[in-house]
Amino acid sequence: MHIIIGGCGQLGAEIAEQLSQDAHNDVIVLDTDPLAFDALGSAFNGETIVGDCTDRDVLEQAGVRRADGLLAVTRSDNANLMAVEVATHLYDVPRTIARLFNPGREEVYRKLGVRYVSSTGTIAKLFLNEFQEESFPLHVHFADSDIAMVDLEIDTGGHAMTVDEFEIDGLLRIAAVRRGARVFVPDRTDRLERDDVVTAAMKPQAARRVAPLCREPFSRERVREA
């Protein structure tokens, strides 16, 4: 994948280093301050460009026309939002994520259809999860634990299963179900329907068992449109 990262602070550098370790990823990091790239350790295996991630010329230089994803993680909400909007609407970059500092702007981001990650919590893991092709979208990853809150999109295999049948003792518990515009906490006897989006607490060992019941890869675009 060709991935552009706007902003080389501590978060941007950490994400860049980890993504660049995959030989299949081409990672380009942008920052207006050339000294910012000092944050990149010796493990980084990508390229750097001095420039503003909202500048179309800079994005063109970074290969935005062939980019598979763009992460905007500068310290400016405005810059992050603008970079994502430019990449999405002018260059059709299929996967974009913006860092968000001001929680008061969450509603604006949602209305614009911008996928974002708050500046609080284990945000590096959240960003990285978005670029794992076969991972489920991650809400929360608990520190010192292998339990995560994830989204699972029910497919034909899981259609008509009860919550009790779908859950796995010690490995998976459903917290909520989104069905169209409705979100509810299900009873154990409720039956799941195809296209339901289930938010669940899950351990990694459960992934193989639920895979035949869920849509893979998870359709972030479908959920965003709903």
RODO-2510 file (C-alpha; in nm, 4 decimals, decimal comma):
residues 226
     n   res          X          Y          Z
     1     m     0,0000     0,0000     0,0000
     2     h     0,1059     0,3584    -0,0650
     3     i     0,0407     0,5524     0,2557
     4     i     0,0907     0,9229     0,3230
     5     i     0,1252     1,0492     0,6798
     6     g     0,0802     1,4213     0,7407
     7     g     0,2626     1,5278     1,0563
     8     c     0,5753     1,3841     1,2113
     9     g     0,5205     1,4388     1,5808
    10     q     0,5471     1,1535     1,8273
    11     l     0,2284     0,9898     1,6995
    12     g     0,3068     1,0317     1,3300
    13     a     0,6575     0,8974     1,3787
    14     e     0,5357     0,5916     1,5697
    15     i     0,2753     0,5075     1,3074
    16     a     0,5229     0,5651     1,0232
    17     e     0,7831     0,3362     1,1773
    18     q     0,5375     0,0536     1,2312
    19     l     0,3670     0,0774     0,8930
    20     s     0,7004     0,0959     0,7116
    21     q     0,8096    -0,2371     0,8575
    22     d     0,5736    -0,4120     0,6164
    23     a     0,7650    -0,4608     0,2924
    24     h     0,4406    -0,4152     0,0990
    25     n     0,3922    -0,0597     0,2308
    26     d     0,5391     0,2540     0,0786
    27     v     0,5231     0,5175     0,3527
    28     i     0,5716     0,8892     0,2889
    29     v     0,5855     1,1288     0,5846
    30     l     0,5157     1,5017     0,5437
    31     d     0,5951     1,7838     0,7840
    32     t     0,6577     2,1560     0,7487
    33     d     0,9521     2,1360     0,9908
    34     p     1,2524     1,9403     0,8593
    35     l     1,3712     1,8869     1,2171
    36     a     1,0509     1,6967     1,2928
    37     f     1,1860     1,3972     1,1038
    38     d     1,4419     1,3502     1,3812
    39     a     1,1566     1,1758     1,5653
    40     l     1,1783     0,8894     1,3163
    41     g     1,3953     0,6123     1,4497
    42     s     1,6319     0,3858     1,2638
    43     a     1,3454     0,1400     1,2139
    44     f     1,1723     0,3760     0,9707
    45     n     1,1870     0,2449     0,6160
    46     g     1,0167     0,5122     0,4092
    47     e     1,0538     0,8605     0,2633
    48     t     1,0154     1,2116     0,4031
    49     i     0,9062     1,5339     0,2343
    50     v     0,9227     1,8831     0,3824
    51     g     0,5858     2,0425     0,3150
    52     d     0,2289     2,1087     0,4248
    53     c    -0,0064     1,8092     0,4031
    54     t    -0,2889     2,0426     0,2949
    55     d    -0,0895     2,1684    -0,0053
    56     r    -0,1910     1,9945    -0,3277
    57     d     0,1559     2,0333    -0,4800
    58     v     0,3098     1,8635    -0,1765
    59     l     0,0499     1,5870    -0,1863
    60     e     0,1153     1,5365    -0,5575
    61     q     0,4863     1,5066    -0,4837
    62     a     0,4024     1,2455    -0,2203
    63     g     0,2088     1,0401    -0,4753
    64     v    -0,1437     1,1119    -0,3587
    65     r    -0,2897     1,0066    -0,6950
    66     r    -0,1844     0,6465    -0,6299
    67     a    -0,2238     0,6556    -0,2509
    68     d    -0,4205     0,3830    -0,0750
    69     g    -0,4499     0,5869     0,2419
    70     l    -0,3730     0,9162     0,4115
    71     l    -0,3410     0,9805     0,7833
    72     a    -0,3473     1,3446     0,8949
    73     v    -0,1952     1,3634     1,2438
    74     t    -0,0672     1,7201     1,2735
    75     r    -0,1416     1,9240     1,5859
    76     s    -0,4026     2,1276     1,3994
    77     d    -0,7599     1,9987     1,3681
    78     n    -0,8173     2,2371     1,0769
    79     a    -0,5143     2,1089     0,8875
    80     n    -0,6062     1,7465     0,9542
    81     l    -0,9621     1,7966     0,8344
    82     m    -0,8503     1,9878     0,5248
    83     a    -0,5910     1,7251     0,4326
    84     v    -0,8464     1,4473     0,4593
    85     e    -1,1068     1,6416     0,2599
    86     v    -0,8572     1,7157    -0,0181
    87     a    -0,7361     1,3557    -0,0326
    88     t    -1,0898     1,2144    -0,0299
    89     h    -1,2761     1,4487    -0,2609
    90     l    -1,0068     1,5657    -0,5026
    91     y    -0,7953     1,2514    -0,5300
    92     d    -1,0352     0,9714    -0,4325
    93     v    -0,7964     0,8285    -0,1742
    94     p    -0,9947     0,5274    -0,0501
    95     r    -0,8964     0,5388     0,3170
    96     t    -0,8383     0,8593     0,5146
    97     i    -0,8229     0,9314     0,8874
    98     a    -0,7874     1,2591     1,0758
    99     r    -0,6566     1,3158     1,4238
   100     l    -0,8978     1,5180     1,6371
   101     f    -0,7961     1,7255     1,9386
   102     n    -1,1144     1,9238     2,0059
   103     p    -1,3992     1,6865     2,1061
   104     g    -1,6458     1,9674     2,0363
   105     r    -1,5876     1,9128     1,6650
   106     e    -1,6779     1,5449     1,6622
   107     e    -2,0288     1,6133     1,5299
   108     v    -1,8848     1,8169     1,2420
   109     y    -1,6478     1,5341     1,1499
   110     r    -1,9312     1,2807     1,1629
   111     k    -2,1601     1,4904     0,9428
   112     l    -1,8819     1,5270     0,6881
   113     g    -1,8250     1,1528     0,6896
   114     v    -1,4663     1,1975     0,8105
   115     r    -1,3233     0,9020     0,9986
   116     y    -1,1294     1,0344     1,2938
   117     v    -0,9451     0,9271     1,6061
   118     s    -0,9449     1,1316     1,9240
   119     s    -0,6148     1,2478     2,0685
   120     t    -0,6874     1,0526     2,3880
   121     g    -0,6428     0,6809     2,4453
   122     t    -0,4243     0,4334     2,2591
   123     i    -0,4461     0,6285     1,9352
   124     a    -0,1462     0,4781     1,7612
   125     k    -0,3099     0,1357     1,7840
   126     l    -0,6375     0,2788     1,6577
   127     f    -0,4716     0,4371     1,3534
   128     l    -0,2721     0,1250     1,2774
   129     n    -0,5838    -0,0897     1,3011
   130     e    -0,7378     0,1096     1,0175
   131     f    -0,4583    -0,0060     0,7860
   132     q    -0,4674    -0,3745     0,8736
   133     e    -0,6563    -0,5228     0,5786
   134     e    -0,7994    -0,8176     0,7677
   135     s    -0,8632    -0,6617     1,1068
   136     f    -1,1925    -0,5474     1,2477
   137     p    -1,2392    -0,1732     1,3157
   138     l    -1,1173    -0,1015     1,6666
   139     h    -1,2967     0,1212     1,9168
   140     v    -1,0857     0,0632     2,2294
   141     h    -0,7820    -0,1497     2,3043
   142     f    -0,7410    -0,2045     2,6777
   143     a    -0,3915    -0,1528     2,8109
   144     d    -0,2155    -0,4681     2,9352
   145     s    -0,4892    -0,6847     2,7849
   146     d    -0,5643    -0,8638     2,4594
   147     i    -0,9312    -0,7648     2,4786
   148     a    -1,0556    -0,5041     2,2309
   149     m    -1,3895    -0,3459     2,1432
   150     v    -1,4457    -0,4072     1,7721
   151     d    -1,7111    -0,3772     1,5008
   152     l    -1,8328    -0,6922     1,3245
   153     e    -2,0580    -0,6702     1,0192
   154     i    -2,2942    -0,9674     1,0056
   155     d    -2,3038    -1,1578     0,6786
   156     t    -2,5138    -1,4509     0,5567
   157     g    -2,3373    -1,6960     0,7883
   158     g    -2,4442    -1,5061     1,0974
   159     h    -2,7945    -1,4164     0,9784
   160     a    -3,0720    -1,5444     1,2115
   161     m    -2,8271    -1,6556     1,4821
   162     t    -2,9288    -1,5559     1,8321
   163     v    -2,6958    -1,3404     2,0388
   164     d    -2,6422    -1,6399     2,2653
   165     e    -2,5387    -1,8550     1,9682
   166     f    -2,3043    -1,5881     1,8332
   167     e    -2,1235    -1,5122     2,1592
   168     i    -1,8290    -1,7236     2,2721
   169     d    -1,7735    -1,7793     2,6426
   170     g    -1,4579    -1,6054     2,7570
   171     l    -1,3771    -1,4794     2,4065
   172     l    -1,6604    -1,2623     2,2721
   173     r    -1,9515    -1,0636     2,4178
   174     i    -2,1881    -0,8336     2,2258
   175     a    -2,2373    -0,4853     2,3699
   176     a    -2,4605    -0,3257     2,1046
   177     v    -2,6142    -0,3831     1,7621
   178     r    -2,6637    -0,1214     1,4914
   179     r    -2,9471    -0,2079     1,2528
   180     g    -2,9924     0,0677     0,9975
   181     a    -3,0413     0,3913     1,1923
   182     r    -3,1299     0,2071     1,5135
   183     v    -2,8776     0,1117     1,7828
   184     f    -2,9806    -0,1144     2,0703
   185     v    -2,8476    -0,3404     2,3452
   186     p    -2,9722    -0,6884     2,2508
   187     d    -3,1171    -0,9633     2,4643
   188     r    -2,9517    -1,3025     2,4445
   189     t    -3,2534    -1,4360     2,2521
   190     d    -3,2501    -1,1580     1,9889
   191     r    -3,1648    -1,2776     1,6396
   192     l    -2,8991    -1,1051     1,4337
   193     e    -2,9692    -0,9976     1,0779
   194     r    -2,7475    -0,9691     0,7722
   195     d    -2,5880    -0,6185     0,7561
   196     d    -2,6217    -0,5661     1,1330
   197     v    -2,3103    -0,4034     1,2801
   198     v    -2,2243    -0,5678     1,6104
   199     t    -1,9983    -0,3912     1,8606
   200     a    -1,8362    -0,6554     2,0771
   201     a    -1,5628    -0,7154     2,3319
   202     m    -1,3407    -0,9737     2,1669
   203     k    -1,0160    -1,1599     2,2191
   204     p    -0,7957    -1,2402     1,9161
   205     q    -0,8709    -1,6120     1,9488
   206     a    -1,2337    -1,5449     1,8530
   207     a    -1,1504    -1,3894     1,5147
   208     r    -1,1124    -1,7190     1,3297
   209     r    -1,4412    -1,8531     1,4700
   210     v    -1,6511    -1,5475     1,3806
   211     a    -1,4933    -1,4900     1,0385
   212     p    -1,7423    -1,7186     0,8540
   213     l    -2,0284    -1,5263     1,0164
   214     c    -1,9101    -1,1762     0,9285
   215     r    -1,8377    -0,9796     0,6147
   216     e    -1,4684    -0,9723     0,5265
   217     p    -1,3163    -0,7320     0,4698
   218     f    -1,5304    -0,5126     0,6912
   219     s    -1,7017    -0,2438     0,4797
   220     r    -1,6207     0,0842     0,6528
   221     e    -1,7818     0,2729     0,3660
   222     r    -2,1090     0,0805     0,4020
   223     v    -2,1252     0,1524     0,7753
   224     r    -2,0352     0,5187     0,7208
   225     e    -2,3210     0,5547     0,4710
   226     a    -2,5662     0,3934     0,7123
***
